[in-house]
Amino acid sequence: MVDDQFRQLQSLQEDGGSASGFVAEVATLFIDDAHRIINDIGSLLDAGRT
């Protein structure tokens, strides 16, 4: 699923224009969300140890 979405973003970026800024914004949001989710999972795992 993520691979398909990534390919769609790549296609937009290759088309150029204003889509490039959109692609960068989507990538940034994805990375920020992934970082937050990983931290949340780590916190839950740590809480389960106590």
PDB file of N, CA, C and O in Angstrom:
ATOM      1  N   MET A   1       0.822  -1.191   0.000  1.00  0.00           N
ATOM      2  CA  MET A   1       0.000   0.000   0.000  1.00  0.00           C
ATOM      3  C   MET A   1       0.870   1.260   0.000  1.00  0.00           C
ATOM      4  O   MET A   1       0.642   2.179  -0.787  1.00  0.00           O
ATOM      5  N   VAL A   2       1.852   1.293   0.875  1.00  0.00           N
ATOM      6  CA  VAL A   2       2.739   2.454   0.937  1.00  0.00           C
ATOM      7  C   VAL A   2       3.541   2.570  -0.355  1.00  0.00           C
ATOM      8  O   VAL A   2       3.791   3.675  -0.838  1.00  0.00           O
ATOM      9  N   ASP A   3       3.947   1.422  -0.920  1.00  0.00           N
ATOM     10  CA  ASP A   3       4.696   1.449  -2.177  1.00  0.00           C
ATOM     11  C   ASP A   3       3.888   2.098  -3.291  1.00  0.00           C
ATOM     12  O   ASP A   3       4.424   2.892  -4.064  1.00  0.00           O
ATOM     13  N   ASP A   4       2.606   1.767  -3.381  1.00  0.00           N
ATOM     14  CA  ASP A   4       1.746   2.359  -4.410  1.00  0.00           C
ATOM     15  C   ASP A   4       1.634   3.866  -4.227  1.00  0.00           C
ATOM     16  O   ASP A   4       1.708   4.623  -5.196  1.00  0.00           O
ATOM     17  N   GLN A   5       1.455   4.298  -2.991  1.00  0.00           N
ATOM     18  CA  GLN A   5       1.348   5.731  -2.722  1.00  0.00           C
ATOM     19  C   GLN A   5       2.664   6.438  -3.030  1.00  0.00           C
ATOM     20  O   GLN A   5       2.672   7.556  -3.545  1.00  0.00           O
ATOM     21  N   PHE A   6       3.776   5.777  -2.712  1.00  0.00           N
ATOM     22  CA  PHE A   6       5.081   6.361  -3.008  1.00  0.00           C
ATOM     23  C   PHE A   6       5.268   6.521  -4.514  1.00  0.00           C
ATOM     24  O   PHE A   6       5.778   7.543  -4.973  1.00  0.00           O
ATOM     25  N   ARG A   7       4.859   5.518  -5.279  1.00  0.00           N
ATOM     26  CA  ARG A   7       4.969   5.605  -6.740  1.00  0.00           C
ATOM     27  C   ARG A   7       4.117   6.748  -7.291  1.00  0.00           C
ATOM     28  O   ARG A   7       4.525   7.434  -8.228  1.00  0.00           O
ATOM     29  N   GLN A   8       2.944   6.950  -6.713  1.00  0.00           N
ATOM     30  CA  GLN A   8       2.096   8.058  -7.153  1.00  0.00           C
ATOM     31  C   GLN A   8       2.778   9.400  -6.871  1.00  0.00           C
ATOM     32  O   GLN A   8       2.735  10.308  -7.700  1.00  0.00           O
ATOM     33  N   LEU A   9       3.403   9.519  -5.703  1.00  0.00           N
ATOM     34  CA  LEU A   9       4.120  10.751  -5.369  1.00  0.00           C
ATOM     35  C   LEU A   9       5.317  10.961  -6.290  1.00  0.00           C
ATOM     36  O   LEU A   9       5.597  12.084  -6.710  1.00  0.00           O
ATOM     37  N   GLN A  10       6.022   9.870  -6.602  1.00  0.00           N
ATOM     38  CA  GLN A  10       7.144   9.979  -7.531  1.00  0.00           C
ATOM     39  C   GLN A  10       6.671  10.488  -8.882  1.00  0.00           C
ATOM     40  O   GLN A  10       7.326  11.325  -9.503  1.00  0.00           O
ATOM     41  N   SER A  11       5.540   9.982  -9.329  1.00  0.00           N
ATOM     42  CA  SER A  11       4.983  10.407 -10.609  1.00  0.00           C
ATOM     43  C   SER A  11       4.662  11.897 -10.591  1.00  0.00           C
ATOM     44  O   SER A  11       4.937  12.606 -11.558  1.00  0.00           O
ATOM     45  N   LEU A  12       4.084  12.368  -9.498  1.00  0.00           N
ATOM     46  CA  LEU A  12       3.783  13.796  -9.369  1.00  0.00           C
ATOM     47  C   LEU A  12       5.056  14.630  -9.404  1.00  0.00           C
ATOM     48  O   LEU A  12       5.111  15.678 -10.047  1.00  0.00           O
ATOM     49  N   GLN A  13       6.075  14.151  -8.707  1.00  0.00           N
ATOM     50  CA  GLN A  13       7.325  14.900  -8.645  1.00  0.00           C
ATOM     51  C   GLN A  13       7.982  14.959 -10.018  1.00  0.00           C
ATOM     52  O   GLN A  13       8.540  15.989 -10.397  1.00  0.00           O
ATOM     53  N   GLU A  14       7.919  13.865 -10.760  1.00  0.00           N
ATOM     54  CA  GLU A  14       8.525  13.836 -12.089  1.00  0.00           C
ATOM     55  C   GLU A  14       7.812  14.784 -13.040  1.00  0.00           C
ATOM     56  O   GLU A  14       8.424  15.313 -13.969  1.00  0.00           O
ATOM     57  N   ASP A  15       6.509  15.003 -12.811  1.00  0.00           N
ATOM     58  CA  ASP A  15       5.754  15.931 -13.647  1.00  0.00           C
ATOM     59  C   ASP A  15       6.194  17.371 -13.407  1.00  0.00           C
ATOM     60  O   ASP A  15       6.004  18.232 -14.266  1.00  0.00           O
ATOM     61  N   GLY A  16       6.786  17.633 -12.236  1.00  0.00           N
ATOM     62  CA  GLY A  16       7.324  18.958 -11.922  1.00  0.00           C
ATOM     63  C   GLY A  16       6.252  19.955 -11.529  1.00  0.00           C
ATOM     64  O   GLY A  16       5.135  19.589 -11.163  1.00  0.00           O
ATOM     65  N   GLY A  17       6.621  21.232 -11.615  1.00  0.00           N
ATOM     66  CA  GLY A  17       5.688  22.306 -11.286  1.00  0.00           C
ATOM     67  C   GLY A  17       5.370  22.366  -9.813  1.00  0.00           C
ATOM     68  O   GLY A  17       6.197  22.016  -8.971  1.00  0.00           O
ATOM     69  N   SER A  18       4.170  22.810  -9.506  1.00  0.00           N
ATOM     70  CA  SER A  18       3.753  22.980  -8.114  1.00  0.00           C
ATOM     71  C   SER A  18       3.603  21.649  -7.399  1.00  0.00           C
ATOM     72  O   SER A  18       3.570  21.603  -6.170  1.00  0.00           O
ATOM     73  N   ALA A  19       3.510  20.555  -8.170  1.00  0.00           N
ATOM     74  CA  ALA A  19       3.380  19.234  -7.557  1.00  0.00           C
ATOM     75  C   ALA A  19       4.618  18.887  -6.742  1.00  0.00           C
ATOM     76  O   ALA A  19       4.516  18.147  -5.763  1.00  0.00           O
ATOM     77  N   SER A  20       5.778  19.400  -7.118  1.00  0.00           N
ATOM     78  CA  SER A  20       7.011  19.094  -6.390  1.00  0.00           C
ATOM     79  C   SER A  20       6.933  19.567  -4.942  1.00  0.00           C
ATOM     80  O   SER A  20       7.363  18.849  -4.039  1.00  0.00           O
ATOM     81  N   GLY A  21       6.398  20.751  -4.706  1.00  0.00           N
ATOM     82  CA  GLY A  21       6.229  21.245  -3.345  1.00  0.00           C
ATOM     83  C   GLY A  21       5.255  20.398  -2.562  1.00  0.00           C
ATOM     84  O   GLY A  21       5.439  20.168  -1.367  1.00  0.00           O
ATOM     85  N   PHE A  22       4.213  19.931  -3.238  1.00  0.00           N
ATOM     86  CA  PHE A  22       3.229  19.060  -2.603  1.00  0.00           C
ATOM     87  C   PHE A  22       3.875  17.748  -2.193  1.00  0.00           C
ATOM     88  O   PHE A  22       3.643  17.253  -1.090  1.00  0.00           O
ATOM     89  N   VAL A  23       4.686  17.186  -3.079  1.00  0.00           N
ATOM     90  CA  VAL A  23       5.363  15.920  -2.791  1.00  0.00           C
ATOM     91  C   VAL A  23       6.284  16.078  -1.588  1.00  0.00           C
ATOM     92  O   VAL A  23       6.316  15.209  -0.716  1.00  0.00           O
ATOM     93  N   ALA A  24       7.024  17.164  -1.531  1.00  0.00           N
ATOM     94  CA  ALA A  24       7.918  17.407  -0.399  1.00  0.00           C
ATOM     95  C   ALA A  24       7.128  17.530   0.897  1.00  0.00           C
ATOM     96  O   ALA A  24       7.549  17.012   1.931  1.00  0.00           O
ATOM     97  N   GLU A  25       5.994  18.206   0.852  1.00  0.00           N
ATOM     98  CA  GLU A  25       5.155  18.366   2.049  1.00  0.00           C
ATOM     99  C   GLU A  25       4.602  17.024   2.518  1.00  0.00           C
ATOM    100  O   GLU A  25       4.597  16.741   3.716  1.00  0.00           O
ATOM    101  N   VAL A  26       4.139  16.199   1.590  1.00  0.00           N
ATOM    102  CA  VAL A  26       3.608  14.876   1.950  1.00  0.00           C
ATOM    103  C   VAL A  26       4.708  14.019   2.558  1.00  0.00           C
ATOM    104  O   VAL A  26       4.482  13.341   3.560  1.00  0.00           O
ATOM    105  N   ALA A  27       5.894  14.042   1.963  1.00  0.00           N
ATOM    106  CA  ALA A  27       7.009  13.261   2.496  1.00  0.00           C
ATOM    107  C   ALA A  27       7.371  13.727   3.903  1.00  0.00           C
ATOM    108  O   ALA A  27       7.626  12.900   4.779  1.00  0.00           O
ATOM    109  N   THR A  28       7.397  15.024   4.127  1.00  0.00           N
ATOM    110  CA  THR A  28       7.706  15.571   5.449  1.00  0.00           C
ATOM    111  C   THR A  28       6.664  15.145   6.477  1.00  0.00           C
ATOM    112  O   THR A  28       7.014  14.751   7.590  1.00  0.00           O
ATOM    113  N   LEU A  29       5.398  15.222   6.114  1.00  0.00           N
ATOM    114  CA  LEU A  29       4.334  14.806   7.029  1.00  0.00           C
ATOM    115  C   LEU A  29       4.445  13.326   7.359  1.00  0.00           C
ATOM    116  O   LEU A  29       4.264  12.930   8.511  1.00  0.00           O
ATOM    117  N   PHE A  30       4.741  12.506   6.354  1.00  0.00           N
ATOM    118  CA  PHE A  30       4.881  11.062   6.568  1.00  0.00           C
ATOM    119  C   PHE A  30       6.021  10.776   7.537  1.00  0.00           C
ATOM    120  O   PHE A  30       5.873   9.971   8.456  1.00  0.00           O
ATOM    121  N   ILE A  31       7.151  11.431   7.333  1.00  0.00           N
ATOM    122  CA  ILE A  31       8.312  11.210   8.195  1.00  0.00           C
ATOM    123  C   ILE A  31       8.020  11.671   9.617  1.00  0.00           C
ATOM    124  O   ILE A  31       8.369  10.982  10.576  1.00  0.00           O
ATOM    125  N   ASP A  32       7.385  12.825   9.762  1.00  0.00           N
ATOM    126  CA  ASP A  32       7.029  13.319  11.097  1.00  0.00           C
ATOM    127  C   ASP A  32       6.073  12.366  11.800  1.00  0.00           C
ATOM    128  O   ASP A  32       6.242  12.075  12.985  1.00  0.00           O
ATOM    129  N   ASP A  33       5.067  11.877  11.073  1.00  0.00           N
ATOM    130  CA  ASP A  33       4.112  10.937  11.665  1.00  0.00           C
ATOM    131  C   ASP A  33       4.790   9.624  12.028  1.00  0.00           C
ATOM    132  O   ASP A  33       4.513   9.055  13.084  1.00  0.00           O
ATOM    133  N   ALA A  34       5.673   9.141  11.165  1.00  0.00           N
ATOM    134  CA  ALA A  34       6.373   7.888  11.441  1.00  0.00           C
ATOM    135  C   ALA A  34       7.224   8.027  12.700  1.00  0.00           C
ATOM    136  O   ALA A  34       7.260   7.119  13.531  1.00  0.00           O
ATOM    137  N   HIS A  35       7.902   9.151  12.841  1.00  0.00           N
ATOM    138  CA  HIS A  35       8.732   9.392  14.021  1.00  0.00           C
ATOM    139  C   HIS A  35       7.872   9.392  15.287  1.00  0.00           C
ATOM    140  O   HIS A  35       8.243   8.787  16.292  1.00  0.00           O
ATOM    141  N   ARG A  36       6.739  10.062  15.234  1.00  0.00           N
ATOM    142  CA  ARG A  36       5.834  10.120  16.388  1.00  0.00           C
ATOM    143  C   ARG A  36       5.299   8.725  16.720  1.00  0.00           C
ATOM    144  O   ARG A  36       5.255   8.344  17.890  1.00  0.00           O
ATOM    145  N   ILE A  37       4.898   7.973  15.714  1.00  0.00           N
ATOM    146  CA  ILE A  37       4.337   6.639  15.933  1.00  0.00           C
ATOM    147  C   ILE A  37       5.385   5.711  16.543  1.00  0.00           C
ATOM    148  O   ILE A  37       5.081   4.953  17.464  1.00  0.00           O
ATOM    149  N   ILE A  38       6.607   5.766  16.039  1.00  0.00           N
ATOM    150  CA  ILE A  38       7.677   4.928  16.589  1.00  0.00           C
ATOM    151  C   ILE A  38       7.936   5.289  18.045  1.00  0.00           C
ATOM    152  O   ILE A  38       8.123   4.400  18.875  1.00  0.00           O
ATOM    153  N   ASN A  39       7.949   6.571  18.364  1.00  0.00           N
ATOM    154  CA  ASN A  39       8.133   6.988  19.757  1.00  0.00           C
ATOM    155  C   ASN A  39       6.985   6.507  20.637  1.00  0.00           C
ATOM    156  O   ASN A  39       7.211   6.071  21.766  1.00  0.00           O
ATOM    157  N   ASP A  40       5.750   6.583  20.127  1.00  0.00           N
ATOM    158  CA  ASP A  40       4.591   6.104  20.885  1.00  0.00           C
ATOM    159  C   ASP A  40       4.693   4.606  21.153  1.00  0.00           C
ATOM    160  O   ASP A  40       4.396   4.149  22.256  1.00  0.00           O
ATOM    161  N   ILE A  41       5.108   3.848  20.153  1.00  0.00           N
ATOM    162  CA  ILE A  41       5.262   2.400  20.322  1.00  0.00           C
ATOM    163  C   ILE A  41       6.345   2.113  21.356  1.00  0.00           C
ATOM    164  O   ILE A  41       6.180   1.243  22.211  1.00  0.00           O
ATOM    165  N   GLY A  42       7.454   2.848  21.276  1.00  0.00           N
ATOM    166  CA  GLY A  42       8.525   2.671  22.258  1.00  0.00           C
ATOM    167  C   GLY A  42       8.053   2.959  23.671  1.00  0.00           C
ATOM    168  O   GLY A  42       8.409   2.239  24.604  1.00  0.00           O
ATOM    169  N   SER A  43       7.260   4.001  23.837  1.00  0.00           N
ATOM    170  CA  SER A  43       6.723   4.339  25.162  1.00  0.00           C
ATOM    171  C   SER A  43       5.801   3.248  25.675  1.00  0.00           C
ATOM    172  O   SER A  43       5.843   2.897  26.855  1.00  0.00           O
ATOM    173  N   LEU A  44       4.972   2.712  24.798  1.00  0.00           N
ATOM    174  CA  LEU A  44       4.067   1.634  25.201  1.00  0.00           C
ATOM    175  C   LEU A  44       4.840   0.381  25.587  1.00  0.00           C
ATOM    176  O   LEU A  44       4.488  -0.301  26.549  1.00  0.00           O
ATOM    177  N   LEU A  45       5.886   0.081  24.841  1.00  0.00           N
ATOM    178  CA  LEU A  45       6.704  -1.083  25.180  1.00  0.00           C
ATOM    179  C   LEU A  45       7.407  -0.884  26.515  1.00  0.00           C
ATOM    180  O   LEU A  45       7.477  -1.807  27.326  1.00  0.00           O
ATOM    181  N   ASP A  46       7.927   0.318  26.747  1.00  0.00           N
ATOM    182  CA  ASP A  46       8.582   0.609  28.023  1.00  0.00           C
ATOM    183  C   ASP A  46       7.588   0.522  29.178  1.00  0.00           C
ATOM    184  O   ASP A  46       7.925   0.013  30.248  1.00  0.00           O
ATOM    185  N   ALA A  47       6.377   1.008  28.974  1.00  0.00           N
ATOM    186  CA  ALA A  47       5.357   0.969  30.025  1.00  0.00           C
ATOM    187  C   ALA A  47       4.957  -0.466  30.341  1.00  0.00           C
ATOM    188  O   ALA A  47       4.601  -0.775  31.478  1.00  0.00           O
ATOM    189  N   GLY A  48       5.012  -1.336  29.352  1.00  0.00           N
ATOM    190  CA  GLY A  48       4.649  -2.734  29.561  1.00  0.00           C
ATOM    191  C   GLY A  48       5.673  -3.505  30.365  1.00  0.00           C
ATOM    192  O   GLY A  48       5.362  -4.566  30.906  1.00  0.00           O
ATOM    193  N   ARG A  49       6.887  -2.992  30.454  1.00  0.00           N
ATOM    194  CA  ARG A  49       7.951  -3.669  31.198  1.00  0.00           C
ATOM    195  C   ARG A  49       7.857  -3.432  32.693  1.00  0.00           C
ATOM    196  O   ARG A  49       8.430  -4.188  33.478  1.00  0.00           O
ATOM    197  N   THR A  50       7.140  -2.390  33.095  1.00  0.00           N
ATOM    198  CA  THR A  50       7.101  -2.065  34.530  1.00  0.00           C
ATOM    199  C   THR A  50       5.896  -2.659  35.191  1.00  0.00           C
ATOM    200  O   THR A  50       5.704  -2.486  36.395  1.00  0.00           O
TER     201      THR A  50
END
